[in-house]
Amino acid sequence: MQFRRWEDFDTRSVERLFTEVFAASEGASEGRVVGALALQLMREVSAEDLAGFVAVEDEDVIGSLFFSRMRFATPVEAFLLSPVAIATAWHGEGVGQALIRHGLDALRHQGVQLVCTYGDPRFYGRVGFRAADADAIPAPFALTQPEGWLCQWLQGATPLSLSGPSHCVAPFDNPDYW
Ligand SMILES: CC(C)(COP(=O)(O)OP(=O)(O)OC[C@H]1O[C@@H](n2cnc3c(N)ncnc32)[C@H](O)[C@@H]1OP(=O)(O)O)[C@@H](O)C(=O)NCCC(=O)NCCS
């Protein structure tokens, strides 16, 4: 299996992957929502604000994830990890954790300081994310599940308190996602 950066030519495969994986796990309508979200990220977010990764097996994209830029009032190189999908047939094989670690290493090498995500702490805790205090690291919107707001510092720096408000890229600018 190969892990590499997402490239433009992956767009259709990645859209299909997110649509199918989320349809299987959360229903057809959620599949369409997350497929459309992934497509919007790939088409509309500038290269400097987006880092995508894919897992490829026998030329098939079987995993994908995106990091997109977050901005705080405090200057900090920060990205949001979302969404993540691994092909259903591959669940539980360690691909999700390995692809996330691969992406985090790449961001660390390019100098990114902070990565946030919004998801299940039992899964994301396995790849270094810890509960984020929304007073110290303000989320872009009011959170319906504050326990899902997670972050990790990549440069070994002492965690900082950041001034808000924070902003995400346009495809996440929707309170329904938060
Ligand atoms: C969540 C997901 C990315 C994990 O990828 P994966 O390759 O199956 O995960 P790994 O094999 O690396 O890790 C599996 C472990 O994580 C656990 N895990 C997976 N999803 C979990 C979740 N939502 N909550 C808690 N634990 C979870 C599994 O139970 C398993 O634990 P075990 O090793 O003790 O059995 C994948 O299952 C997926 O695409 N799910 C549907 C889409 C989704 O929910 N994406 C994440 C939100 S954006």
The ligand as an ORCA input file, in Angstrom:
! r2SCAN-3c Opt
* xyz 0 1
  C     -13.015      5.959     11.241
  C     -12.134      5.320     10.164
  C     -11.455      6.437      9.358
  C     -11.080      4.468     10.857
  O     -10.238      3.892      9.867
  P      -9.732      2.369     10.039
  O      -8.707      2.151      9.004
  O     -10.909      1.475     10.055
  O      -9.096      2.463     11.505
  P      -7.835      1.658     12.073
  O      -7.859      0.266     11.507
  O      -6.606      2.434     11.893
  O      -8.202      1.627     13.607
  C      -9.242      0.799     14.001
  C      -9.517      0.977     15.462
  O     -10.145      2.254     15.657
  C     -11.435      2.016     16.215
  N     -12.385      2.947     15.629
  C     -12.667      3.114     14.336
  N     -13.620      4.072     14.205
  C     -13.916      4.470     15.450
  C     -14.811      5.412     15.967
  N     -15.608      6.171     15.190
  N     -14.841      5.567     17.299
  C     -14.044      4.855     18.110
  N     -13.172      3.937     17.677
  C     -13.117      3.749     16.353
  C     -11.812      0.606     15.829
  O     -12.734      0.089     16.749
  C     -10.481     -0.111     15.931
  O     -10.185     -0.438     17.260
  P      -9.446     -1.824     17.637
  O      -8.097     -1.746     16.950
  O      -9.350     -1.774     19.127
  O     -10.307     -2.899     17.104
  C     -12.955      4.406      9.223
  O     -13.571      3.400     10.000
  C     -14.001      5.122      8.404
  O     -13.718      5.557      7.284
  N     -15.243      5.209      8.956
  C     -16.353      5.825      8.264
  C     -16.153      7.307      8.090
  C     -15.815      8.011      9.392
  O     -16.441      7.796     10.421
  N     -14.769      8.887      9.321
  C     -14.288      9.598     10.487
  C     -15.005     10.844     10.741
  S     -14.543     12.127      9.608
*
